[in-house]
């Protein structure tokens, strides 16, 4: 270590011992590397900065013993003054511990008594815990008068004061979340002694298939929503999603139709076998005499009611033959009772 000349060293010591300027206060911290005898321990903590420009860090690992001791000091610049801000609020002692959090890299503009700084955060390194401010008692024996100054704890409010006397200012006031979906915002309830108001973000048009509630109505990807490709649009029973003119719709699989025009239940009708929608929506198969209507392969047909038969092969007139008493179709189509026989119960007698 380089030694100062005796005269210069004496001058530096004299400056350090000069009394603080009138009205000066301990608004700076002087930090020392220390050897802490506390037993080794690890704790998990969530850290929520009061500055909304810095993200909250969850699951940070805090390791004891402490690495630094920071004490409050009065800073008196000798010579050229830095281009910074006026003196700040008074502070007090802190013990700083090594801490490991998930990496984040926000940028910030910070102004202090040494000027304006553009900083980029690399990683969390230390967590500094305040040392409670002790109660002080002053006694004057010459007049047998004693004066006690003590912090009287009250509920902490957002006013830049340590109301509850725990050594921390505006602590434990929490945060507020407002809005839903993409409009949701979270703010600290108190920043720099000023109460904060939570204002939700502005809703935008719902975008199909992005898994977000863009219009902030509490529902994700509901229709109507804007799209550019069918991949953004959900499918439905017997149907695939499709994007038409920026709006989601569906296209039916072959053999199915969306007869009720409700995309939510997809293409609900099988036009291959639905007698009310045979081959297309609304095409209802007729019911001729002595038969039951059918739809098979998207074609209307009939099923004869026993014992009737459709001997002429024409569906329009239904099942026109009763084979139990028809001499020309006795028992089955085309069986003719000859001579003097008559068809009785489907048999020529």
C-alpha positions, 0 to 999 in steps of 0.5 A, spaced: 500 500 500 502 506 498 503 511 504 502 518 503 507 523 505 507 525 512 504 533 511 499 530 506 497 525 511 496 530 516 492 534 512 487 529 510 486 527 517 485 534 519 479 534 513 476 528 516 476 531 523 472 537 521 465 538 524 460 537 519 456 543 516 450 546 519 444 542 518 448 536 515 445 529 516 447 522 515 444 520 508 450 516 506 452 509 507 459 507 508 460 499 507 465 495 510 467 488 509 466 484 515 467 477 518 461 475 521 460 469 527 453 467 525 452 460 524 451 458 516 444 458 514 440 459 508 433 462 507 428 463 501 425 469 500 421 473 495 423 480 493 418 485 491 422 492 489 418 498 490 421 501 484 416 498 478 422 498 473 425 492 477 421 486 476 419 482 482 424 476 484 421 469 487 425 464 490 431 468 492 436 464 496 439 468 502 445 466 505 448 467 512 453 470 515 453 477 513 458 479 508 458 487 509 456 492 514 454 499 512 453 504 517 450 511 516 455 517 515 455 524 513 458 526 507 462 532 506 465 533 499 472 537 499 473 541 493 470 540 487 462 539 488 459 533 484 453 535 479 448 531 483 442 532 487 441 535 494 442 531 500 437 525 501 433 522 507 437 520 513 439 513 513 442 508 518 445 501 519 444 495 514 447 488 514 448 485 507 448 478 505 449 474 499 443 472 495 442 469 489 436 470 485 433 469 477 437 473 473 434 479 470 437 485 466 432 491 467 435 498 465 434 504 469 436 512 470 439 513 477 440 520 479 444 521 486 449 526 489 454 524 484 450 525 478 446 522 473 447 514 471 444 510 466 445 503 469 444 496 466 442 491 472 446 484 471 444 480 477 442 480 484 448 480 489 446 482 496 440 483 500 441 488 506 437 488 512 436 494 516 439 494 523 433 496 528 434 504 530 435 503 538 431 507 543 436 513 546 435 516 553 439 523 554 440 524 562 442 531 565 445 530 572 446 537 574 439 539 574 436 532 575 432 532 569 432 526 564 429 526 557 427 520 553 426 520 546 423 513 543 419 511 537 412 510 539 409 505 533 403 506 530 400 503 523 405 503 517 402 508 512 405 511 505 408 517 508 415 516 507 416 515 515 417 509 519 411 509 523 411 502 526 418 503 528 421 497 525 427 500 522 424 500 515 420 506 511 413 504 508 414 497 509 409 491 508 404 496 504 403 491 499 401 491 492 395 492 488 393 488 481 387 491 477 384 489 470 384 482 467 387 478 461 392 483 457 389 489 461 392 486 468 397 491 471 400 490 478 403 496 482 406 497 489 401 501 493 407 506 496 413 508 492 417 514 495 412 515 500 407 516 495 400 512 494 400 509 487 393 508 483 392 501 479 390 503 472 388 497 468 391 497 461 387 498 454 383 492 451 385 491 444 381 486 439 381 479 441 386 475 436 384 468 435 388 462 438 394 466 441 391 464 448 390 471 451 384 475 453 386 481 448 379 484 449 380 484 457 373 481 458 375 475 462 374 470 456 380 467 452 380 467 444 372 467 444 369 469 437 368 474 434 376 474 434 381 476 428 385 471 425 390 471 419 390 463 418 386 457 419 391 455 424 389 460 429 381 458 429 379 452 433 376 446 430 369 443 432 366 436 432 366 433 425 369 440 423 376 444 422 377 451 424 378 456 418 379 463 417 375 467 412 375 475 411 379 475 418 374 472 422 374 464 424 369 459 422 369 452 421 369 447 414 365 441 415 368 434 414 365 430 408 358 427 410 357 432 415 353 439 415 352 445 420 345 445 419 343 449 425 349 454 423 352 454 430 359 453 430 360 451 437 357 444 436 360 443 429 357 440 424 352 436 428 348 433 422 350 426 418 347 427 411 349 420 409 343 417 414 339 423 417 332 422 414 331 430 415 337 432 412 339 427 407 344 429 402 344 436 404 340 440 410 333 440 410 332 435 405 327 431 408 325 424 405 318 422 404 314 417 407 309 413 402 304 408 404 305 402 408 313 404 409 318 407 413 322 412 410 330 411 410 336 415 408 342 411 406 349 413 403 345 420 402 339 417 398 332 417 400 329 410 401 323 406 404 323 400 408 316 396 408 311 395 413 310 388 414 307 384 411 307 389 405 312 389 399 314 394 394 313 389 388 313 395 382 320 398 385 317 405 386 318 408 392 313 414 391 307 409 391 310 406 397 309 398 399 303 397 394 302 390 395 299 385 400 302 378 399 297 375 404 291 376 399 294 378 392 293 373 387 298 376 383 303 376 388 301 371 393 307 370 399 312 374 395 312 379 388 310 375 382 307 369 385 301 368 381 295 363 383 293 360 377 286 356 375 281 356 380 286 358 386 286 364 391 291 367 395 289 366 402 294 368 408 300 368 402 298 361 399 295 359 393 289 355 395 
